Amino acid sequence: MVAYDNLSIDHDDGVATVTLESTAGRNALTLEMANELVSAATTLGEDPDTRCIVLTHAGDFFGSGADLGALSGDESDAAHIRELAGRAHEAIVQFHRTKTPVVGGVNGIAAGIGFSLTLFPDLLVLGEDATLKFAYPGIGLTGDGGATFFLPRLVGLRAAKELVLKDDPISPAEARELGLANEVVPSDEFDDRLAELAAELAAGPTAAFGTTTRLLTDSYERSLEQQLAAETDGIADATRTEDYERGLDAFFDDGEPEFVGR
């Protein structure tokens, strides 16, 4: 496994935990960190032993946004931002399209592209010390990191516009009510709950999970007929997996299946 400077990856019984630890202050996203995220997403997506990915953080910041210290305030900023966003976007697509469930875990501040990185995981767990904030208007910028794609799908168009135009901090309770988070847990239970949820998902039919979550996301871009055709392909392909065989045998034996993710 590759050693990284801005993140770490720990493996435990099918769960790969990616912990963001930027060399920049406040876990800001640097170009090096974005490149490492692309590498991590690609590596984990191709690893047959990875059955659930957790994206979380070290310290008080999940992510404070882009590393503004790399900007100069002149015309060169556009090229730097374009390259940084492009690499970050590649990582987000890779993580979002992986064949395994992805769980986000935030118990600190997530702002700017740090906020965007909380939106693409399949499930999101927040600790009581978490704060979410769009934050881009504060420096006169528009959203990136998929925020304008995922946010209206999670909360609805009008609520998404309110969040980005008013740009108020979002508490864990508000995030849960809006549909941005699935669970809010006490801070002293955060790590245990995140590990418990990831282990639960990793024990399931993760290949089927991956296909189903992609079907849900892609449904926004398809007609009913197209979606039904995609569902037909997906469920037919699933019958060729070992998990299907195990599930079918357990069903007829009145037992519990032991899935292997393939």
Buried (B, 14 or more C-beta within 10 A) or exposed (E): EEEBEBBBBEEEEBBBBBBBBBEBEBBBBBBBBBBBBBBBBBBBBEBEEBBBBBBBBBBEBBBBBBBEEBBEEEEEEEEBBEEBBEBBBBBBBBBBBBBBBBBBBBBBBBBBBBBBBBBBBBBBBBBBBBBBBBBBEEEEEEBBBBBBBBBBBBBEEEBBEBBBEEBEEBBBEBBBEBEBBBBBBEBEEBBEBBBEBBBEBBBBBBBBBBBBBBBEBEBEEEEEEEBEEBBEEBBEEBEEBEBBEBBEEBEEEEEEBEBBBE
